């Protein structure tokens, strides 16, 4: 996912905040600019780049691409953190079949609501979310990704990965949103961020 795409999902305030953490300031057009603390050096560098040989310009472009890739990862991680924080803020909300929030949730209503808070649109049911997600290896899962509990290829439950083998979810009737350890090996990781 590109840096610009990652930031197009959420409000400008989060984009600017996450970009500052990444060491770049994002303009409304989605182009990275130097952070205020390095702007003088960047301006000098940009001015000098017009008078340098093509080989030096290639190095500068390669460096910019590497920085963009790093920024893309940093932007996705900032969004992942925001998703997990929102999931945690809903602890204790009761489970209700068909619940879409904000006061009660079923499992997929919970994941949809949390993602929607950050401008990410995902389908409604666990199975639809499972089909639409980008499947990733369990070893590649990061906080904010979705954990699908599957049987016979069918996703019957979904949760938000919190890190360290833990998930946030709305488990079942008579319970509420809570953080628990993943209890089975029959799960698949999916990513929208």
HUHUMO-V516654 format. One record per residue. N is the residue number from 1. RES is the residue in one small letter. BURIAL is b if it has 24 or more other C-alpha atoms within 12 Angstrom, else e. D_CENTER is the distance of its C-alpha to the mean C-alpha in whole Angstrom. Layout:
# HUHUMO-V516654
n = [N;N]
res = [RES;RES]
burial = [BURIAL;BURIAL]
d_center = [D_CENTER;D_CENTER]
This chain:
# HUHUMO-V516654
n = [1;2;3;4;5;6;7;8;9;10;11;12;13;14;15;16;17;18;19;20;21;22;23;24;25;26;27;28;29;30;31;32;33;34;35;36;37;38;39;40;41;42;43;44;45;46;47;48;49;50;51;52;53;54;55;56;57;58;59;60;61;62;63;64;65;66;67;68;69;70;71;72;73;74;75;76;77;78;79;80;81;82;83;84;85;86;87;88;89;90;91;92;93;94;95;96;97;98;99;100;101;102;103;104;105;106;107;108;109;110;111;112;113;114;115;116;117;118;119;120;121;122;123;124;125;126;127;128;129;130;131;132;133;134;135;136;137;138;139;140;141;142;143;144;145;146;147;148;149;150;151;152;153;154;155;156;157;158;159;160;161;162;163;164;165;166;167;168;169;170;171;172;173;174;175;176;177;178;179;180;181;182;183;184;185;186;187;188;189;190;191;192;193]
res = [x;x;x;x;x;x;x;x;x;x;x;x;x;x;x;x;x;x;x;x;x;x;x;x;x;x;x;x;x;x;x;x;x;x;x;x;x;x;x;x;x;x;x;x;x;x;x;x;x;x;x;x;x;x;x;x;x;x;x;x;x;x;x;x;x;x;x;x;x;x;x;x;x;x;x;x;x;x;x;x;x;x;x;x;x;x;x;x;x;x;x;x;x;x;x;x;x;x;x;x;x;x;x;x;x;x;x;x;x;x;x;x;x;x;x;x;x;x;x;x;x;x;x;x;x;x;x;x;x;x;x;x;x;x;x;x;x;x;x;x;x;x;x;x;x;x;x;x;x;x;x;x;x;x;x;x;x;x;x;x;x;x;x;x;x;x;x;x;x;x;x;x;x;x;x;x;x;x;x;x;x;x;x;x;x;x;x;x;x;x;x;x;x]
burial = [e;e;b;b;b;b;b;b;b;b;e;e;e;b;b;b;e;b;b;b;e;b;b;b;b;b;e;e;e;b;e;b;b;b;e;e;e;e;e;e;e;e;e;e;e;e;e;e;e;e;e;e;e;e;e;e;e;e;e;e;e;e;e;e;e;e;e;b;e;e;b;b;b;b;b;b;b;b;b;b;b;b;b;b;b;b;b;b;e;b;b;e;b;b;b;b;e;e;b;b;b;b;e;b;b;b;b;b;b;b;b;b;b;b;b;b;b;b;b;b;e;b;e;b;b;b;b;e;b;b;b;e;b;e;e;e;e;b;e;e;b;b;b;b;b;b;b;b;b;e;e;e;e;e;b;b;b;b;b;b;b;b;b;e;b;b;b;b;b;b;b;b;e;e;e;b;b;b;b;e;e;b;e;e;e;e;b;b;b;b;b;b;b]
d_center = [10;12;11;13;11;8;10;12;9;10;13;15;16;12;12;15;14;12;14;17;15;15;18;18;19;17;20;20;20;17;19;19;22;23;22;26;27;27;28;32;31;29;32;34;33;32;35;37;35;37;40;39;40;37;36;35;33;32;30;29;27;26;25;23;21;20;19;17;15;15;13;11;10;10;8;5;6;7;4;3;7;8;7;9;11;12;12;15;16;18;20;23;23;25;24;26;26;25;23;20;20;20;23;23;21;21;19;17;18;16;12;13;14;11;9;12;12;9;11;9;12;13;16;18;19;18;20;19;15;16;18;15;13;13;14;14;16;16;17;13;11;9;8;6;7;10;14;17;20;22;26;28;25;24;21;23;20;16;14;11;11;12;13;17;18;17;15;15;17;20;22;26;28;30;27;24;20;20;19;20;21;20;24;24;23;23;20;17;14;11;8;7;4]
